[in-house]
């Protein structure tokens, strides 16, 4: 049975691609992005299989 770990992280609107690329390079898969308290604030939810 696979086991997963999860991460939530803020994402800056003006630098989204670089932030997501960095998490992807570390093995994190983006699950969802939701708006935070203001339209400029985004929160990303990631998962990856536990090693």
C-alpha positions in Angstrom: 0.0 0.0 0.0 1.3 3.4 -0.9 1.8 6.0 1.8 1.7 9.7 1.0 3.1 12.9 2.6 1.5 16.3 2.0 2.6 19.9 1.9 0.9 23.2 1.8 2.8 26.2 0.6 2.1 29.9 -0.2 2.6 30.7 -3.9 3.5 34.2 -5.0 1.4 35.3 -8.0 4.3 37.1 -9.7 6.6 34.0 -9.5 4.3 31.0 -9.8 6.1 29.0 -12.5 9.5 29.1 -10.7 7.9 28.1 -7.3 6.0 25.2 -8.9 9.0 24.0 -10.9 11.1 23.9 -7.7 8.5 21.8 -5.8 8.2 19.5 -8.9 11.9 19.0 -9.0 11.8 17.8 -5.4 9.2 15.2 -6.3 6.1 17.0 -5.2 2.9 16.7 -7.3 0.6 19.7 -7.3 -2.9 18.7 -6.2 -4.7 22.0 -6.0 -4.2 25.8 -5.7 -6.7 27.8 -3.8 -7.0 31.6 -3.2 -5.9 32.8 0.2 -7.2 35.7 2.2 -6.7 38.1 -0.7 -6.7 37.6 -4.5 -2.9 38.0 -4.5 -2.4 35.2 -2.0 -2.5 31.6 -3.3 -2.0 28.4 -1.3 -0.7 25.3 -3.1 -1.4 21.7 -1.9 1.2 19.1 -2.9 1.6 15.3 -2.3 4.4 12.8 -2.9 4.9 9.2 -2.1 6.7 8.6 1.2 10.2 7.1 0.8 
